[in-house]
Amino acid sequence: MKQIVVIIRPNLYFKTKQALSDHRFFAMSSKEVLGRGKRAVQFTSGEGDPATDDIYNNTLIAKKMIEMIVRDEEVDEVINVIMSVNHSNMNGDGKIFILPVDESIRVHTGEKGDDALM
């Protein structure tokens, strides 16, 4: 089993969620997060006049985080779905992290491993 953690642009969250559902990946958790990548982000306040506007560097950007636990054989399909929606070849498209999951237990039934995922 793997945990997939995805950080994407908020405006693509519902499209991503729908695409995952269309491929029968329904189980996920999501939350709003703030962060930035390796490249500094610069914002200005005001009307765009460099003489009077304040400039802010390293501002944290609003993103959406999706977390999923999937079977090992489903990882590639999930990644392909996420990439198909979110890849624009632009800075800020997001990140995908894949982590090992040692065990999964469904509290209601006590099922373990892959059986606890379905």
Secondary structure, 3 states (H helix, E strand, C coil): CEEEEEEECHHHHHHHHHHHHHCCCCCCEEEEEEECCCCCCEEECCCCCCCCCCEEECCCEEEEEEEEEECHHHHHHHHHHHHHHHCCCCCCCEEEEEEECCCCECCCCCCEHHHHCC
